[in-house]
Amino acid sequence: MDDLQSAEESAFIAEEVERIVESSIETHLKDQAHDETKVARWIDSICETCMQDLADLGKPFKYVITCAIMQKNGAGLHTANSSYWDTVSDGCVTVKWPGDKSKEQNKTLYCIVSVYGLQF
């Protein structure tokens, strides 16, 4: 039983990471309109907040976080990622904000955050 609990405590849990990312994005962008002069600061703040909250989990992971903020103007955006890792212990989560089913809709910007967790 202790082994199972220990394994769960050190696992990459996608739902837990998603909550952290969504909370960070909401904190920094919820009532914001797109402003090119603020985008770099928002990206830095979102990444720093996510990294701190993930580190506070105390799990044995190295994290890589990417963030993109794009103005809603009808242009398309395509992204992809690829990883060669341990599929049992490592993981990746990508959050698009606002989500398709989100009650909160921002009419001026999109945000996409990806978090990669690599167990050490």
MMTF fields as JSON, N, C-alpha, C and O atoms, coordinates in Angstrom:
{
  "mmtfVersion": "1.0.0",
  "mmtfProducer": "UNKNOWN",
  "numBonds": 479,
  "numAtoms": 480,
  "numGroups": 120,
  "numChains": 1,
  "numModels": 1,
  "chainsPerModel": [1],
  "groupsPerChain": [120],
  "chainIdList": ["A"],
  "bondAtomList": [4, 2, 8, 6, 12, 10, 16, 14, 20, 18, 24, 22, 28, 26, 32, 30, 36, 34, 40, 38, 44, 42, 48, 46, 52, 50, 56, 54, 60, 58, 64, 62, 68, 66, 72, 70, 76, 74, 80, 78, 84, 82, 88, 86, 92, 90, 96, 94, 100, 98, 104, 102, 108, 106, 112, 110, 116, 114, 120, 118, 124, 122, 128, 126, 132, 130, 136, 134, 140, 138, 144, 142, 148, 146, 152, 150, 156, 154, 160, 158, 164, 162, 168, 166, 172, 170, 176, 174, 180, 178, 184, 182, 188, 186, 192, 190, 196, 194, 200, 198, 204, 202, 208, 206, 212, 210, 216, 214, 220, 218, 224, 222, 228, 226, 232, 230, 236, 234, 240, 238, 244, 242, 248, 246, 252, 250, 256, 254, 260, 258, 264, 262, 268, 266, 272, 270, 276, 274, 280, 278, 284, 282, 288, 286, 292, 290, 296, 294, 300, 298, 304, 302, 308, 306, 312, 310, 316, 314, 320, 318, 324, 322, 328, 326, 332, 330, 336, 334, 340, 338, 344, 342, 348, 346, 352, 350, 356, 354, 360, 358, 364, 362, 368, 366, 372, 370, 376, 374, 380, 378, 384, 382, 388, 386, 392, 390, 396, 394, 400, 398, 404, 402, 408, 406, 412, 410, 416, 414, 420, 418, 424, 422, 428, 426, 432, 430, 436, 434, 440, 438, 444, 442, 448, 446, 452, 450, 456, 454, 460, 458, 464, 462, 468, 466, 472, 470, 476, 474],
  "bondOrderList": [1, 1, 1, 1, 1, 1, 1, 1, 1, 1, 1, 1, 1, 1, 1, 1, 1, 1, 1, 1, 1, 1, 1, 1, 1, 1, 1, 1, 1, 1, 1, 1, 1, 1, 1, 1, 1, 1, 1, 1, 1, 1, 1, 1, 1, 1, 1, 1, 1, 1, 1, 1, 1, 1, 1, 1, 1, 1, 1, 1, 1, 1, 1, 1, 1, 1, 1, 1, 1, 1, 1, 1, 1, 1, 1, 1, 1, 1, 1, 1, 1, 1, 1, 1, 1, 1, 1, 1, 1, 1, 1, 1, 1, 1, 1, 1, 1, 1, 1, 1, 1, 1, 1, 1, 1, 1, 1, 1, 1, 1, 1, 1, 1, 1, 1, 1, 1, 1, 1],
  "groupList": [{"groupName": "MET", "atomNameList": ["N", "CA", "C", "O"], "elementList": ["N", "C", "C", "O"], "formalChargeList": [0, 0, 0, 0], "bondAtomList": [1, 0, 2, 1, 3, 2], "bondOrderList": [1, 1, 2], "singleLetterCode": "M", "chemCompType": "L-PEPTIDE LINKING"}, {"groupName": "ASP", "atomNameList": ["N", "CA", "C", "O"], "elementList": ["N", "C", "C", "O"], "formalChargeList": [0, 0, 0, 0], "bondAtomList": [1, 0, 2, 1, 3, 2], "bondOrderList": [1, 1, 2], "singleLetterCode": "D", "chemCompType": "L-PEPTIDE LINKING"}, {"groupName": "LEU", "atomNameList": ["N", "CA", "C", "O"], "elementList": ["N", "C", "C", "O"], "formalChargeList": [0, 0, 0, 0], "bondAtomList": [1, 0, 2, 1, 3, 2], "bondOrderList": [1, 1, 2], "singleLetterCode": "L", "chemCompType": "L-PEPTIDE LINKING"}, {"groupName": "GLN", "atomNameList": ["N", "CA", "C", "O"], "elementList": ["N", "C", "C", "O"], "formalChargeList": [0, 0, 0, 0], "bondAtomList": [1, 0, 2, 1, 3, 2], "bondOrderList": [1, 1, 2], "singleLetterCode": "Q", "chemCompType": "L-PEPTIDE LINKING"}, {"groupName": "SER", "atomNameList": ["N", "CA", "C", "O"], "elementList": ["N", "C", "C", "O"], "formalChargeList": [0, 0, 0, 0], "bondAtomList": [1, 0, 2, 1, 3, 2], "bondOrderList": [1, 1, 2], "singleLetterCode": "S", "chemCompType": "L-PEPTIDE LINKING"}, {"groupName": "ALA", "atomNameList": ["N", "CA", "C", "O"], "elementList": ["N", "C", "C", "O"], "formalChargeList": [0, 0, 0, 0], "bondAtomList": [1, 0, 2, 1, 3, 2], "bondOrderList": [1, 1, 2], "singleLetterCode": "A", "chemCompType": "L-PEPTIDE LINKING"}, {"groupName": "GLU", "atomNameList": ["N", "CA", "C", "O"], "elementList": ["N", "C", "C", "O"], "formalChargeList": [0, 0, 0, 0], "bondAtomList": [1, 0, 2, 1, 3, 2], "bondOrderList": [1, 1, 2], "singleLetterCode": "E", "chemCompType": "L-PEPTIDE LINKING"}, {"groupName": "PHE", "atomNameList": ["N", "CA", "C", "O"], "elementList": ["N", "C", "C", "O"], "formalChargeList": [0, 0, 0, 0], "bondAtomList": [1, 0, 2, 1, 3, 2], "bondOrderList": [1, 1, 2], "singleLetterCode": "F", "chemCompType": "L-PEPTIDE LINKING"}, {"groupName": "ILE", "atomNameList": ["N", "CA", "C", "O"], "elementList": ["N", "C", "C", "O"], "formalChargeList": [0, 0, 0, 0], "bondAtomList": [1, 0, 2, 1, 3, 2], "bondOrderList": [1, 1, 2], "singleLetterCode": "I", "chemCompType": "L-PEPTIDE LINKING"}, {"groupName": "VAL", "atomNameList": ["N", "CA", "C", "O"], "elementList": ["N", "C", "C", "O"], "formalChargeList": [0, 0, 0, 0], "bondAtomList": [1, 0, 2, 1, 3, 2], "bondOrderList": [1, 1, 2], "singleLetterCode": "V", "chemCompType": "L-PEPTIDE LINKING"}, {"groupName": "ARG", "atomNameList": ["N", "CA", "C", "O"], "elementList": ["N", "C", "C", "O"], "formalChargeList": [0, 0, 0, 0], "bondAtomList": [1, 0, 2, 1, 3, 2], "bondOrderList": [1, 1, 2], "singleLetterCode": "R", "chemCompType": "L-PEPTIDE LINKING"}, {"groupName": "THR", "atomNameList": ["N", "CA", "C", "O"], "elementList": ["N", "C", "C", "O"], "formalChargeList": [0, 0, 0, 0], "bondAtomList": [1, 0, 2, 1, 3, 2], "bondOrderList": [1, 1, 2], "singleLetterCode": "T", "chemCompType": "L-PEPTIDE LINKING"}, {"groupName": "HIS", "atomNameList": ["N", "CA", "C", "O"], "elementList": ["N", "C", "C", "O"], "formalChargeList": [0, 0, 0, 0], "bondAtomList": [1, 0, 2, 1, 3, 2], "bondOrderList": [1, 1, 2], "singleLetterCode": "H", "chemCompType": "L-PEPTIDE LINKING"}, {"groupName": "LYS", "atomNameList": ["N", "CA", "C", "O"], "elementList": ["N", "C", "C", "O"], "formalChargeList": [0, 0, 0, 0], "bondAtomList": [1, 0, 2, 1, 3, 2], "bondOrderList": [1, 1, 2], "singleLetterCode": "K", "chemCompType": "L-PEPTIDE LINKING"}, {"groupName": "TRP", "atomNameList": ["N", "CA", "C", "O"], "elementList": ["N", "C", "C", "O"], "formalChargeList": [0, 0, 0, 0], "bondAtomList": [1, 0, 2, 1, 3, 2], "bondOrderList": [1, 1, 2], "singleLetterCode": "W", "chemCompType": "L-PEPTIDE LINKING"}, {"groupName": "CYS", "atomNameList": ["N", "CA", "C", "O"], "elementList": ["N", "C", "C", "O"], "formalChargeList": [0, 0, 0, 0], "bondAtomList": [1, 0, 2, 1, 3, 2], "bondOrderList": [1, 1, 2], "singleLetterCode": "C", "chemCompType": "L-PEPTIDE LINKING"}, {"groupName": "GLY", "atomNameList": ["N", "CA", "C", "O"], "elementList": ["N", "C", "C", "O"], "formalChargeList": [0, 0, 0, 0], "bondAtomList": [1, 0, 2, 1, 3, 2], "bondOrderList": [1, 1, 2], "singleLetterCode": "G", "chemCompType": "PEPTIDE LINKING"}, {"groupName": "PRO", "atomNameList": ["N", "CA", "C", "O"], "elementList": ["N", "C", "C", "O"], "formalChargeList": [0, 0, 0, 0], "bondAtomList": [1, 0, 2, 1, 3, 2], "bondOrderList": [1, 1, 2], "singleLetterCode": "P", "chemCompType": "L-PEPTIDE LINKING"}, {"groupName": "TYR", "atomNameList": ["N", "CA", "C", "O"], "elementList": ["N", "C", "C", "O"], "formalChargeList": [0, 0, 0, 0], "bondAtomList": [1, 0, 2, 1, 3, 2], "bondOrderList": [1, 1, 2], "singleLetterCode": "Y", "chemCompType": "L-PEPTIDE LINKING"}, {"groupName": "ASN", "atomNameList": ["N", "CA", "C", "O"], "elementList": ["N", "C", "C", "O"], "formalChargeList": [0, 0, 0, 0], "bondAtomList": [1, 0, 2, 1, 3, 2], "bondOrderList": [1, 1, 2], "singleLetterCode": "N", "chemCompType": "L-PEPTIDE LINKING"}],
  "groupTypeList": [0, 1, 1, 2, 3, 4, 5, 6, 6, 4, 5, 7, 8, 5, 6, 6, 9, 6, 10, 8, 9, 6, 4, 4, 8, 6, 11, 12, 2, 13, 1, 3, 5, 12, 1, 6, 11, 13, 9, 5, 10, 14, 8, 1, 4, 8, 15, 6, 11, 15, 0, 3, 1, 2, 5, 1, 2, 16, 13, 17, 7, 13, 18, 9, 8, 11, 15, 5, 8, 0, 3, 13, 19, 16, 5, 16, 2, 12, 11, 5, 19, 4, 4, 18, 14, 1, 11, 9, 4, 1, 16, 15, 9, 11, 9, 13, 14, 17, 16, 1, 13, 4, 13, 6, 3, 19, 13, 11, 2, 18, 15, 8, 9, 4, 9, 18, 16, 2, 3, 7],
  "groupIdList": [1, 2, 3, 4, 5, 6, 7, 8, 9, 10, 11, 12, 13, 14, 15, 16, 17, 18, 19, 20, 21, 22, 23, 24, 25, 26, 27, 28, 29, 30, 31, 32, 33, 34, 35, 36, 37, 38, 39, 40, 41, 42, 43, 44, 45, 46, 47, 48, 49, 50, 51, 52, 53, 54, 55, 56, 57, 58, 59, 60, 61, 62, 63, 64, 65, 66, 67, 68, 69, 70, 71, 72, 73, 74, 75, 76, 77, 78, 79, 80, 81, 82, 83, 84, 85, 86, 87, 88, 89, 90, 91, 92, 93, 94, 95, 96, 97, 98, 99, 100, 101, 102, 103, 104, 105, 106, 107, 108, 109, 110, 111, 112, 113, 114, 115, 116, 117, 118, 119, 120],
  "secStructList": [7, 2, 2, 2, 2, 2, 2, 2, 2, 6, 1, 7, 7, 2, 2, 2, 2, 2, 2, 2, 2, 2, 2, 2, 2, 2, 2, 2, 2, 6, 6, 7, 7, 7, 7, 2, 2, 2, 2, 2, 2, 2, 2, 2, 2, 2, 2, 2, 2, 2, 2, 2, 2, 2, 2, 2, 6, 6, 7, 1, 3, 3, 3, 3, 3, 3, 3, 3, 3, 3, 3, 7, 1, 1, 7, 7, 7, 7, 7, 7, 7, 7, 7, 7, 1, 7, 6, 6, 6, 7, 3, 3, 3, 3, 3, 3, 3, 1, 7, 6, 6, 7, 1, 7, 7, 7, 1, 1, 3, 3, 3, 3, 3, 3, 3, 3, 3, 3, 3, 7],
  "xCoordList": [0.825, 0.0, 0.869, 0.56, 1.953, 2.837, 3.495, 3.704, 3.827, 4.43, 3.464, 3.871, 2.186, 1.174, 0.994, 0.919, 0.927, 0.774, 2.008, 1.888, 3.185, 4.422, 4.491, 4.914, 4.074, 4.08, 3.118, 3.433, 1.958, 0.976, 1.465, 1.24, 2.126, 2.634, 3.724, 3.929, 4.43, 5.506, 5.124, 5.985, 3.858, 3.407, 3.083, 2.756, 3.178, 2.734, 1.231, 0.788, 0.461, -0.999, -1.509, -1.478, -1.979, -2.373, -3.429, -3.337, -4.421, -5.501, -4.974, -5.43, -4.027, -3.417, -2.659, -2.759, -1.912, -1.152, -2.105, -1.875, -3.162, -4.155, -4.76, -4.915, -5.102, -5.678, -4.695, -5.088, -3.431, -2.412, -2.3, -2.267, -2.242, -2.103, -3.337, -3.207, -4.521, -5.753, -5.853, -6.27, -5.478, -5.513, -4.556, -4.902, -3.365, -2.385, -2.867, -2.763, -3.389, -3.889, -5.029, -5.041, -5.981, -7.114, -6.627, -7.122, -5.665, -5.136, -4.575, -4.787, -3.866, -3.16, -3.938, -3.66, -4.91, -5.552, -7.06, -7.649, -7.691, -9.158, -9.845, -10.714, -9.497, -10.193, -9.347, -9.571, -8.388, -7.472, -7.922, -8.482, -7.669, -7.827, -6.431, -5.452, -6.343, -5.028, -4.328, -4.901, -3.09, -2.257, -0.835, -0.198, -0.349, 0.961, 2.068, 3.047, 1.93, 2.969, 3.0, 3.976, 1.946, 1.875, 2.09, 2.256, 2.087, 2.128, 3.361, 3.238, 4.532, 5.761, 5.688, 6.1, 5.171, 5.047, 4.043, 4.281, 2.92, 1.927, 2.528, 2.344, 3.246, 3.861, 4.833, 4.796, 5.703, 6.653, 5.926, 6.304, 4.892, 4.158, 3.452, 3.473, 2.829, 2.144, 3.148, 2.908, 4.265, 5.279, 5.866, 6.036, 6.174, 6.746, 5.765, 6.155, 4.5, 3.496, 3.309, 3.263, 3.201, 3.064, 4.271, 4.117, 5.47, 6.682, 6.733, 7.077, 6.397, 6.427, 5.407, 5.718, 4.191, 3.145, 3.484, 3.189, 4.092, 4.515, 5.649, 5.651, 6.603, 7.71, 7.19, 7.714, 6.163, 5.583, 4.933, 4.718, 4.617, 4.067, 5.098, 4.734, 6.377, 7.438, 7.625, 8.088, 7.273, 7.409, 8.761, 9.332, 9.273, 10.607, 10.577, 10.817, 10.281, 10.197, 11.012, 11.133, 11.561, 12.063, 10.928, 10.325, 10.636, 9.519, 10.017, 10.973, 9.357, 9.553, 8.177, 7.207, 8.097, 6.812, 6.948, 7.901, 5.987, 5.921, 4.578, 3.576, 4.577, 3.345, 3.302, 4.295, 2.155, 1.934, 0.64, -0.377, 0.688, -0.507, -0.678, 0.259, -1.89, -2.156, -3.432, -4.425, -3.383, -4.565, -5.612, -5.289, -6.878, -7.982, -8.299, -8.888, -7.898, -8.175, -8.551, -8.542, -8.878, -9.28, -8.154, -8.408, -6.917, -5.779, -5.715, -6.13, -5.201, -5.062, -3.732, -2.79, -3.672, -2.435, -2.382, -3.328, -1.274, -1.071, 0.186, 1.214, 0.104, 1.267, 1.395, 0.43, 2.593, 2.834, 3.982, 4.806, 4.031, 5.173, 5.455, 4.575, 6.681, 7.091, 8.084, 8.904, 8.006, 8.886, 9.34, 8.596, 10.557, 11.086, 11.452, 12.477, 10.599, 10.781, 10.186, 9.751, 10.173, 9.588, 8.084, 7.636, 7.312, 5.864, 5.154, 3.996, 5.837, 5.236, 5.35, 4.4, 6.496, 6.717, 6.638, 6.364, 6.867, 6.87, 5.507, 4.7, 5.259, 3.973, 3.977, 4.916, 2.914, 2.745, 1.275, 0.385, 1.04, -0.314, -0.293, 0.613, -1.283, -1.45, -2.834, -3.842, -2.859, -4.113, -4.325, -3.457, -5.479, -5.885, -6.889, -7.846, -6.652, -7.548, -7.994, -7.158, -9.219, -10.279, -10.624, -10.554, -10.994, -11.341, -12.637, -13.426, -12.844, -14.047, -15.324, -16.349, -15.27, -16.458, -16.445, -17.277, -15.503, -15.345, -16.489, -16.944, -16.944, -17.951, -17.332, -17.977, -16.067, -15.351, -14.806, -13.993, -15.235, -14.715, -14.03, -14.589, -12.829, -12.104, -12.218, -11.883, -12.68, -12.937, -11.704, -11.755, -10.588, -9.439, -8.175, -7.255, -8.092, -6.848, -7.056, -8.053, -6.065, -5.957, -4.663, -3.717, -4.627, -3.393, -3.272, -4.233, -2.092, -1.825, -0.575, 0.49, -0.718, 0.401, 0.613, -0.333, 1.861, 2.229, 3.209, 4.135, 2.997, 3.89, 4.378, 3.584, 5.685, 6.314, 6.926, 7.666, 6.627, 7.194, 8.064, 7.587, 9.344, 10.293, 10.821, 11.502, 10.501, 10.874, 12.375, 12.985, 12.96, 14.392, 14.589, 15.723],
  "yCoordList": [-1.195, 0.0, 1.258, 2.221, 1.261, 2.418, 2.658, 3.805, 1.563, 1.708, 2.379, 3.228, 2.006, 2.6, 4.08, 4.913, 4.396, 5.787, 6.589, 7.717, 6.015, 6.685, 6.924, 7.993, 5.928, 6.074, 7.171, 7.942, 7.249, 8.268, 9.657, 10.625, 9.757, 11.047, 11.582, 12.793, 10.695, 11.141, 11.063, 11.231, 10.812, 10.671, 12.025, 12.983, 12.088, 13.254, 13.093, 12.25, 13.892, 13.793, 14.952, 16.109, 14.617, 15.632, 16.592, 17.8, 16.069, 16.917, 17.948, 19.091, 17.544, 18.44, 19.566, 20.731, 19.214, 20.197, 21.132, 22.341, 20.592, 21.421, 22.465, 23.624, 22.068, 23.024, 24.155, 25.319, 23.815, 24.832, 25.801, 27.016, 25.274, 26.114, 26.994, 28.196, 26.414, 27.193, 28.304, 29.416, 28.014, 29.023, 30.172, 31.339, 29.843, 30.873, 31.753, 32.978, 31.128, 31.902, 32.815, 33.999, 32.274, 33.08, 34.263, 35.38, 34.021, 35.082, 36.236, 37.402, 35.909, 36.945, 37.511, 38.63, 36.76, 37.206, 37.405, 37.93, 37.001, 36.944, 38.192, 38.073, 39.35, 40.576, 41.457, 42.665, 40.863, 41.635, 41.657, 40.686, 42.773, 42.884, 42.794, 43.201, 42.262, 42.111, 43.458, 44.446, 43.481, 44.68, 44.201, 43.622, 44.445, 43.931, 44.351, 43.624, 45.504, 45.976, 45.183, 45.267, 44.413, 43.648, 42.147, 41.421, 41.676, 40.236, 39.572, 38.526, 40.145, 39.533, 39.402, 38.384, 40.417, 40.378, 39.311, 38.59, 39.204, 38.172, 36.78, 35.92, 36.562, 35.25, 34.912, 33.807, 35.855, 35.619, 35.301, 34.371, 36.065, 35.864, 34.514, 33.831, 34.127, 32.832, 31.7, 30.784, 31.753, 30.697, 30.638, 29.552, 31.795, 31.82, 31.288, 30.523, 31.684, 31.207, 29.702, 28.998, 29.206, 27.756, 27.02, 26.019, 27.513, 26.839, 26.803, 25.774, 27.908, 27.948, 26.983, 26.244, 26.985, 26.095, 24.628, 23.78, 24.318, 22.94, 22.535, 21.42, 23.421, 23.125, 22.909, 22.073, 23.661, 23.524, 22.159, 21.761, 21.438, 20.088, 19.132, 18.112, 19.456, 18.631, 17.296, 16.333, 17.231, 15.974, 15.934, 16.979, 14.729, 14.597, 14.811, 13.882, 16.036, 16.346, 17.578, 18.513, 17.552, 18.756, 19.188, 18.356, 20.477, 20.973, 21.895, 22.649, 21.817, 22.741, 23.325, 22.587, 24.654, 25.318, 26.242, 27.016, 26.157, 27.097, 27.81, 27.243, 29.052, 29.843, 30.694, 31.316, 30.714, 31.576, 32.344, 31.771, 33.632, 34.47, 35.084, 35.641, 34.971, 35.431, 36.256, 35.925, 37.32, 38.159, 37.414, 36.744, 37.539, 36.96, 37.917, 38.979, 37.518, 38.358, 37.527, 38.029, 36.265, 35.401, 34.587, 33.694, 34.874, 34.117, 32.751, 32.594, 31.788, 30.447, 30.277, 31.039, 29.273, 28.926, 27.415, 26.778, 26.856, 25.416, 25.191, 25.825, 24.301, 23.968, 22.455, 21.722, 22.004, 20.574, 20.417, 21.318, 19.272, 18.958, 17.472, 16.68, 17.12, 15.729, 15.464, 16.32, 14.291, 13.956, 12.511, 11.645, 12.269, 10.915, 10.745, 11.252, 10.02, 9.94, 8.661, 7.791, 8.561, 7.405, 7.641, 8.493, 6.896, 7.117, 6.735, 7.1, 6.007, 5.619, 6.747, 7.009, 7.414, 8.388, 9.849, 10.719, 10.137, 11.515, 11.872, 10.991, 13.166, 13.559, 14.961, 15.732, 15.272, 16.585, 16.98, 16.149, 18.246, 18.802, 20.088, 20.908, 20.26, 21.508, 22.065, 21.364, 23.34, 24.009, 25.162, 26.021, 25.18, 26.295, 27.121, 26.589, 28.429, 29.306, 30.446, 30.986, 30.836, 30.141, 28.84, 28.747, 27.847, 26.543, 26.597, 27.531, 25.609, 25.567, 25.538, 26.073, 24.917, 24.79, 25.769, 25.678, 26.701, 27.639, 28.643, 29.139, 28.933, 29.976, 31.345, 32.25, 31.471, 32.728, 32.771, 31.925, 33.727, 33.883, 35.238, 36.263, 35.228, 36.46, 36.76, 35.917, 37.933, 38.27, 38.776, 38.978, 38.984, 39.61, 38.766, 39.102, 37.669, 36.901, 35.434, 35.035, 34.644, 33.223, 33.028, 33.802, 32.0, 31.62, 30.098, 29.378, 29.621, 28.185, 27.93, 28.485, 27.085, 26.741, 25.235, 24.458, 24.836, 23.419, 23.223, 24.014, 22.159, 21.798, 20.383, 19.462, 20.223, 18.912, 18.57, 19.373, 17.397, 16.941, 15.723, 14.701, 15.832, 14.739, 14.304, 15.063, 13.082, 12.588, 12.34, 11.832, 12.715, 12.436, 11.537, 11.193],
  "zCoordList": [0.0, 0.0, 0.0, -0.703, 0.782, 0.818, -0.535, -0.931, -1.257, -2.577, -3.544, -4.337, -3.484, -4.349, -4.026, -4.929, -2.755, -2.341, -2.742, -3.22, -2.552, -2.916, -4.42, -4.862, -5.21, -6.664, -7.103, -8.009, -6.476, -6.834, -6.442, -7.169, -5.306, -4.85, -5.763, -5.832, -6.469, -7.347, -8.825, -9.689, -9.129, -10.517, -11.139, -10.438, -12.452, -13.208, -13.407, -14.187, -12.709, -12.768, -13.619, -13.201, -14.821, -15.801, -15.253, -15.47, -14.551, -14.038, -13.042, -13.024, -12.229, -11.246, -11.959, -11.572, -12.987, -13.759, -14.504, -14.543, -15.091, -15.786, -14.858, -15.245, -13.642, -12.676, -12.381, -12.304, -12.217, -11.943, -13.113, -12.914, -14.323, -15.514, -15.701, -15.931, -15.606, -15.774, -14.74, -15.063, -13.511, -12.455, -12.765, -12.583, -13.227, -13.555, -14.705, -14.644, -15.74, -16.882, -16.44, -16.777, -15.692, -15.214, -14.382, -14.535, -13.511, -12.658, -13.482, -13.152, -14.546, -15.303, -16.491, -16.923, -17.032, -18.268, -18.204, -19.149, -17.123, -17.076, -17.62, -18.483, -17.16, -17.562, -18.479, -18.561, -19.16, -19.993, -21.451, -21.959, -22.105, -23.554, -24.16, -23.536, -25.372, -25.996, -26.074, -26.534, -25.621, -25.659, -25.913, -25.033, -27.114, -27.515, -26.553, -26.388, -25.921, -25.005, -23.7, -22.956, -23.411, -22.164, -22.355, -21.375, -23.598, -23.859, -23.254, -22.617, -23.435, -22.9, -21.378, -20.823, -20.71, -19.247, -18.822, -17.854, -19.538, -19.218, -19.372, -18.511, -20.468, -20.704, -19.582, -19.04, -19.231, -18.137, -16.837, -16.125, -16.525, -15.27, -15.233, -14.209, -16.34, -16.398, -16.214, -15.427, -16.929, -16.81, -15.401, -14.845, -14.823, -13.475, -12.436, -11.554, -12.529, -11.578, -11.697, -10.688, -12.928, -13.133, -12.565, -11.866, -12.862, -12.396, -10.872, -10.291, -10.224, -8.761, -8.171, -7.236, -8.711, -8.195, -8.443, -7.602, -9.575, -9.849, -8.913, -8.393, -8.695, -7.778, -6.361, -5.624, -5.982, -4.645, -4.419, -3.274, -5.498, -5.346, -4.752, -4.169, -4.897, -4.323, -5.023, -4.411, -6.29, -7.028, -7.738, -8.048, -7.996, -8.601, -10.118, -10.889, -10.532, -11.956, -12.299, -11.508, -13.492, -14.136, -15.053, -15.732, -15.078, -15.875, -16.983, -16.806, -18.108, -19.214, -19.509, -19.681, -19.567, -19.794, -20.996, -21.091, -21.912, -23.025, -22.964, -22.53, -23.403, -23.39, -24.65, -25.026, -25.291, -26.453, -26.234, -25.842, -26.488, -26.429, -27.812, -28.384, -28.333, -29.69, -29.723, -29.076, -30.478, -30.645, -31.463, -32.444, -31.047, -31.82, -32.963, -32.764, -34.148, -35.313, -36.533, -37.657, -36.316, -37.41, -38.016, -38.825, -37.645, -38.173, -37.499, -36.351, -38.209, -37.651, -36.936, -37.154, -36.083, -35.391, -35.278, -34.816, -35.703, -35.595, -34.77, -35.009, -33.813, -33.003, -32.927, -33.145, -32.617, -32.429, -31.454, -31.295, -30.807, -29.963, -30.093, -30.429, -29.823, -29.912, -28.796, -28.466, -28.224, -27.104, -27.219, -27.679, -26.799, -26.697, -25.232, -24.775, -24.49, -23.055, -22.517, -23.271, -21.207, -20.532, -20.434, -19.666, -21.2, -21.245, -19.953, -19.751, -19.081, -17.804, -16.784, -16.046, -16.732, -15.661, -16.107, -15.281, -17.372, -17.846, -18.433, -18.729, -18.599, -19.145, -19.716, -19.518, -20.425, -21.038, -20.961, -21.139, -20.697, -20.672, -21.488, -21.34, -22.344, -23.082, -22.762, -22.857, -22.382, -22.033, -23.002, -23.152, -23.657, -24.513, -23.716, -23.155, -23.678, -22.934, -23.828, -24.553, -23.824, -23.108, -23.815, -25.041, -23.036, -23.586, -24.381, -24.237, -25.204, -26.037, -25.207, -25.629, -24.03, -23.178, -22.009, -21.106, -22.029, -20.927, -20.881, -21.912, -19.664, -19.479, -19.737, -20.266, -19.349, -19.542, -20.967, -21.342, -21.75, -23.102, -23.211, -22.823, -23.737, -23.969, -25.458, -26.291, -25.79, -27.184, -27.923, -29.136, -27.208, -27.861, -27.908, -28.654, -27.13, -27.152, -26.82, -26.217, -27.242, -26.905, -26.138, -26.288, -25.322, -24.637, -24.699, -24.428, -25.055, -25.086, -24.254, -24.525, -23.24, -22.355, -22.403, -22.275, -22.59, -22.525, -21.385, -21.201, -20.62, -19.518, -19.765, -19.958, -19.755, -19.89, -18.543, -17.975, -18.032, -16.77, -17.018, -17.511, -16.676, -16.869, -15.514, -14.824, -15.147, -13.824, -13.751, -14.691, -12.6, -12.39, -11.213, -10.882]
}
